[in-house]
Amino acid sequence: MITELATFDIIEGKQSAFEADFKAKALDIISRAEGFIEAEIQQCIETPTKYVLHVKWRTLLDHTKGFRQSDLFKDWRAVLSPYFNTAPVAEHYVKIS
């Protein structure tokens, strides 16, 4: 299992609409992707236009190939892109023992 951490910089004043569309639409879209396990989004206290999305995937390829190259990803971006002030940054992490 891997964790994707994606940071979103949202246009000032669009946070409520972004959150509503994330909960009502984007979360449903990503949850249908092969290898998706769970997701959680958090808003920054100090910079309220900044969000961090935590997504657990079965494998890295489930995210980078399966989801990112699918129609689901196109749908996901269509919902969320209008809110982005800058391009999201995503990185992948594994638990160390």
PyMOL commands that place a pseudoatom at each C-alpha (Angstrom):
pseudoatom trace, name=CA, resn=MET, resi=1, chain=A, elem=C, hetatm=0, pos=[0.000, 0.000, 0.000]
pseudoatom trace, name=CA, resn=ILE, resi=2, chain=A, elem=C, hetatm=0, pos=[1.196, 3.527, -0.771]
pseudoatom trace, name=CA, resn=THR, resi=3, chain=A, elem=C, hetatm=0, pos=[-0.025, 6.966, 0.232]
pseudoatom trace, name=CA, resn=GLU, resi=4, chain=A, elem=C, hetatm=0, pos=[-0.373, 9.786, -2.247]
pseudoatom trace, name=CA, resn=LEU, resi=5, chain=A, elem=C, hetatm=0, pos=[-0.126, 13.275, -0.763]
pseudoatom trace, name=CA, resn=ALA, resi=6, chain=A, elem=C, hetatm=0, pos=[-1.412, 15.956, -3.111]
pseudoatom trace, name=CA, resn=THR, resi=7, chain=A, elem=C, hetatm=0, pos=[-1.402, 19.645, -2.291]
pseudoatom trace, name=CA, resn=PHE, resi=8, chain=A, elem=C, hetatm=0, pos=[-4.013, 21.945, -3.779]
pseudoatom trace, name=CA, resn=ASP, resi=9, chain=A, elem=C, hetatm=0, pos=[-3.792, 25.745, -3.893]
pseudoatom trace, name=CA, resn=ILE, resi=10, chain=A, elem=C, hetatm=0, pos=[-7.391, 26.926, -4.326]
pseudoatom trace, name=CA, resn=ILE, resi=11, chain=A, elem=C, hetatm=0, pos=[-8.477, 30.294, -5.700]
pseudoatom trace, name=CA, resn=GLU, resi=12, chain=A, elem=C, hetatm=0, pos=[-9.292, 32.717, -2.877]
pseudoatom trace, name=CA, resn=GLY, resi=13, chain=A, elem=C, hetatm=0, pos=[-13.019, 32.766, -2.125]
pseudoatom trace, name=CA, resn=LYS, resi=14, chain=A, elem=C, hetatm=0, pos=[-13.673, 29.423, -3.854]
pseudoatom trace, name=CA, resn=GLN, resi=15, chain=A, elem=C, hetatm=0, pos=[-12.941, 27.181, -0.862]
pseudoatom trace, name=CA, resn=SER, resi=16, chain=A, elem=C, hetatm=0, pos=[-16.572, 26.413, 0.037]
pseudoatom trace, name=CA, resn=ALA, resi=17, chain=A, elem=C, hetatm=0, pos=[-17.488, 25.527, -3.541]
pseudoatom trace, name=CA, resn=PHE, resi=18, chain=A, elem=C, hetatm=0, pos=[-14.317, 23.425, -3.881]
pseudoatom trace, name=CA, resn=GLU, resi=19, chain=A, elem=C, hetatm=0, pos=[-15.119, 21.525, -0.688]
pseudoatom trace, name=CA, resn=ALA, resi=20, chain=A, elem=C, hetatm=0, pos=[-18.717, 20.926, -1.772]
pseudoatom trace, name=CA, resn=ASP, resi=21, chain=A, elem=C, hetatm=0, pos=[-17.685, 19.616, -5.205]
pseudoatom trace, name=CA, resn=PHE, resi=22, chain=A, elem=C, hetatm=0, pos=[-14.931, 17.508, -3.694]
pseudoatom trace, name=CA, resn=LYS, resi=23, chain=A, elem=C, hetatm=0, pos=[-17.360, 15.827, -1.284]
pseudoatom trace, name=CA, resn=ALA, resi=24, chain=A, elem=C, hetatm=0, pos=[-20.298, 15.526, -3.694]
pseudoatom trace, name=CA, resn=LYS, resi=25, chain=A, elem=C, hetatm=0, pos=[-18.469, 14.628, -6.923]
pseudoatom trace, name=CA, resn=ALA, resi=26, chain=A, elem=C, hetatm=0, pos=[-14.696, 14.141, -6.847]
pseudoatom trace, name=CA, resn=LEU, resi=27, chain=A, elem=C, hetatm=0, pos=[-14.625, 11.701, -3.939]
pseudoatom trace, name=CA, resn=ASP, resi=28, chain=A, elem=C, hetatm=0, pos=[-17.152, 9.476, -5.695]
pseudoatom trace, name=CA, resn=ILE, resi=29, chain=A, elem=C, hetatm=0, pos=[-15.094, 9.547, -8.898]
pseudoatom trace, name=CA, resn=ILE, resi=30, chain=A, elem=C, hetatm=0, pos=[-11.766, 8.614, -7.311]
pseudoatom trace, name=CA, resn=SER, resi=31, chain=A, elem=C, hetatm=0, pos=[-13.353, 5.942, -5.121]
pseudoatom trace, name=CA, resn=ARG, resi=32, chain=A, elem=C, hetatm=0, pos=[-14.320, 4.025, -8.279]
pseudoatom trace, name=CA, resn=ALA, resi=33, chain=A, elem=C, hetatm=0, pos=[-10.677, 3.725, -9.406]
pseudoatom trace, name=CA, resn=GLU, resi=34, chain=A, elem=C, hetatm=0, pos=[-9.002, 0.328, -9.368]
pseudoatom trace, name=CA, resn=GLY, resi=35, chain=A, elem=C, hetatm=0, pos=[-6.726, 0.047, -6.344]
pseudoatom trace, name=CA, resn=PHE, resi=36, chain=A, elem=C, hetatm=0, pos=[-8.277, 2.950, -4.435]
pseudoatom trace, name=CA, resn=ILE, resi=37, chain=A, elem=C, hetatm=0, pos=[-8.490, 2.267, -0.688]
pseudoatom trace, name=CA, resn=GLU, resi=38, chain=A, elem=C, hetatm=0, pos=[-9.467, 5.530, 1.017]
pseudoatom trace, name=CA, resn=ALA, resi=39, chain=A, elem=C, hetatm=0, pos=[-9.076, 9.294, 0.853]
pseudoatom trace, name=CA, resn=GLU, resi=40, chain=A, elem=C, hetatm=0, pos=[-9.154, 12.214, 3.243]
pseudoatom trace, name=CA, resn=ILE, resi=41, chain=A, elem=C, hetatm=0, pos=[-8.740, 15.924, 2.543]
pseudoatom trace, name=CA, resn=GLN, resi=42, chain=A, elem=C, hetatm=0, pos=[-7.571, 18.506, 5.052]
pseudoatom trace, name=CA, resn=GLN, resi=43, chain=A, elem=C, hetatm=0, pos=[-7.547, 22.306, 4.948]
pseudoatom trace, name=CA, resn=CYS, resi=44, chain=A, elem=C, hetatm=0, pos=[-4.559, 24.294, 6.199]
pseudoatom trace, name=CA, resn=ILE, resi=45, chain=A, elem=C, hetatm=0, pos=[-5.272, 26.438, 9.252]
pseudoatom trace, name=CA, resn=GLU, resi=46, chain=A, elem=C, hetatm=0, pos=[-2.618, 29.067, 8.497]
pseudoatom trace, name=CA, resn=THR, resi=47, chain=A, elem=C, hetatm=0, pos=[-3.346, 29.258, 4.751]
pseudoatom trace, name=CA, resn=PRO, resi=48, chain=A, elem=C, hetatm=0, pos=[-7.053, 28.451, 4.213]
pseudoatom trace, name=CA, resn=THR, resi=49, chain=A, elem=C, hetatm=0, pos=[-6.657, 28.230, 0.430]
pseudoatom trace, name=CA, resn=LYS, resi=50, chain=A, elem=C, hetatm=0, pos=[-4.254, 25.300, 0.820]
pseudoatom trace, name=CA, resn=TYR, resi=51, chain=A, elem=C, hetatm=0, pos=[-5.462, 21.693, 1.077]
pseudoatom trace, name=CA, resn=VAL, resi=52, chain=A, elem=C, hetatm=0, pos=[-3.718, 18.342, 1.411]
pseudoatom trace, name=CA, resn=LEU, resi=53, chain=A, elem=C, hetatm=0, pos=[-5.316, 15.222, -0.005]
pseudoatom trace, name=CA, resn=HIS, resi=54, chain=A, elem=C, hetatm=0, pos=[-4.245, 11.867, 1.458]
pseudoatom trace, name=CA, resn=VAL, resi=55, chain=A, elem=C, hetatm=0, pos=[-5.108, 8.915, -0.795]
pseudoatom trace, name=CA, resn=LYS, resi=56, chain=A, elem=C, hetatm=0, pos=[-4.253, 5.323, -0.015]
pseudoatom trace, name=CA, resn=TRP, resi=57, chain=A, elem=C, hetatm=0, pos=[-3.687, 3.159, -3.086]
pseudoatom trace, name=CA, resn=ARG, resi=58, chain=A, elem=C, hetatm=0, pos=[-3.004, -0.556, -3.317]
pseudoatom trace, name=CA, resn=THR, resi=59, chain=A, elem=C, hetatm=0, pos=[0.053, 0.108, -5.546]
pseudoatom trace, name=CA, resn=LEU, resi=60, chain=A, elem=C, hetatm=0, pos=[1.846, 3.065, -7.103]
pseudoatom trace, name=CA, resn=LEU, resi=61, chain=A, elem=C, hetatm=0, pos=[0.786, 1.872, -10.559]
pseudoatom trace, name=CA, resn=ASP, resi=62, chain=A, elem=C, hetatm=0, pos=[-2.865, 1.885, -9.500]
pseudoatom trace, name=CA, resn=HIS, resi=63, chain=A, elem=C, hetatm=0, pos=[-2.502, 5.653, -9.162]
pseudoatom trace, name=CA, resn=THR, resi=64, chain=A, elem=C, hetatm=0, pos=[0.063, 6.603, -11.816]
pseudoatom trace, name=CA, resn=LYS, resi=65, chain=A, elem=C, hetatm=0, pos=[-1.136, 4.310, -14.598]
pseudoatom trace, name=CA, resn=GLY, resi=66, chain=A, elem=C, hetatm=0, pos=[-4.580, 3.052, -13.641]
pseudoatom trace, name=CA, resn=PHE, resi=67, chain=A, elem=C, hetatm=0, pos=[-6.204, 6.251, -12.397]
pseudoatom trace, name=CA, resn=ARG, resi=68, chain=A, elem=C, hetatm=0, pos=[-4.106, 8.973, -14.026]
pseudoatom trace, name=CA, resn=GLN, resi=69, chain=A, elem=C, hetatm=0, pos=[-4.553, 7.453, -17.496]
pseudoatom trace, name=CA, resn=SER, resi=70, chain=A, elem=C, hetatm=0, pos=[-8.277, 6.758, -17.150]
pseudoatom trace, name=CA, resn=ASP, resi=71, chain=A, elem=C, hetatm=0, pos=[-11.488, 8.541, -18.035]
pseudoatom trace, name=CA, resn=LEU, resi=72, chain=A, elem=C, hetatm=0, pos=[-12.144, 8.749, -14.293]
pseudoatom trace, name=CA, resn=PHE, resi=73, chain=A, elem=C, hetatm=0, pos=[-9.116, 11.055, -13.984]
pseudoatom trace, name=CA, resn=LYS, resi=74, chain=A, elem=C, hetatm=0, pos=[-10.469, 13.277, -16.763]
pseudoatom trace, name=CA, resn=ASP, resi=75, chain=A, elem=C, hetatm=0, pos=[-13.772, 13.493, -14.896]
pseudoatom trace, name=CA, resn=TRP, resi=76, chain=A, elem=C, hetatm=0, pos=[-11.943, 14.200, -11.615]
pseudoatom trace, name=CA, resn=ARG, resi=77, chain=A, elem=C, hetatm=0, pos=[-9.952, 17.033, -13.173]
pseudoatom trace, name=CA, resn=ALA, resi=78, chain=A, elem=C, hetatm=0, pos=[-13.053, 18.486, -14.837]
pseudoatom trace, name=CA, resn=VAL, resi=79, chain=A, elem=C, hetatm=0, pos=[-14.670, 18.816, -11.408]
pseudoatom trace, name=CA, resn=LEU, resi=80, chain=A, elem=C, hetatm=0, pos=[-11.661, 20.202, -9.523]
pseudoatom trace, name=CA, resn=SER, resi=81, chain=A, elem=C, hetatm=0, pos=[-9.525, 22.113, -12.044]
pseudoatom trace, name=CA, resn=PRO, resi=82, chain=A, elem=C, hetatm=0, pos=[-11.696, 25.254, -12.076]
pseudoatom trace, name=CA, resn=TYR, resi=83, chain=A, elem=C, hetatm=0, pos=[-10.737, 25.786, -8.424]
pseudoatom trace, name=CA, resn=PHE, resi=84, chain=A, elem=C, hetatm=0, pos=[-6.950, 25.426, -8.802]
pseudoatom trace, name=CA, resn=ASN, resi=85, chain=A, elem=C, hetatm=0, pos=[-4.878, 28.590, -8.445]
pseudoatom trace, name=CA, resn=THR, resi=86, chain=A, elem=C, hetatm=0, pos=[-1.765, 26.585, -9.377]
pseudoatom trace, name=CA, resn=ALA, resi=87, chain=A, elem=C, hetatm=0, pos=[-1.193, 23.044, -10.584]
pseudoatom trace, name=CA, resn=PRO, resi=88, chain=A, elem=C, hetatm=0, pos=[-1.480, 20.426, -7.820]
pseudoatom trace, name=CA, resn=VAL, resi=89, chain=A, elem=C, hetatm=0, pos=[1.660, 18.682, -6.601]
pseudoatom trace, name=CA, resn=ALA, resi=90, chain=A, elem=C, hetatm=0, pos=[1.427, 14.961, -5.825]
pseudoatom trace, name=CA, resn=GLU, resi=91, chain=A, elem=C, hetatm=0, pos=[4.032, 12.731, -4.207]
pseudoatom trace, name=CA, resn=HIS, resi=92, chain=A, elem=C, hetatm=0, pos=[3.927, 9.119, -3.067]
pseudoatom trace, name=CA, resn=TYR, resi=93, chain=A, elem=C, hetatm=0, pos=[5.007, 7.662, 0.270]
pseudoatom trace, name=CA, resn=VAL, resi=94, chain=A, elem=C, hetatm=0, pos=[5.433, 4.246, 1.851]
pseudoatom trace, name=CA, resn=LYS, resi=95, chain=A, elem=C, hetatm=0, pos=[5.324, 3.358, 5.519]
pseudoatom trace, name=CA, resn=ILE, resi=96, chain=A, elem=C, hetatm=0, pos=[8.704, 2.522, 6.961]
pseudoatom trace, name=CA, resn=SER, resi=97, chain=A, elem=C, hetatm=0, pos=[9.239, -0.090, 9.620]
for i in range(1, 97): cmd.bond("trace and resi %d" % i, "trace and resi %d" % (i + 1))
show_as sticks, trace
zoom trace
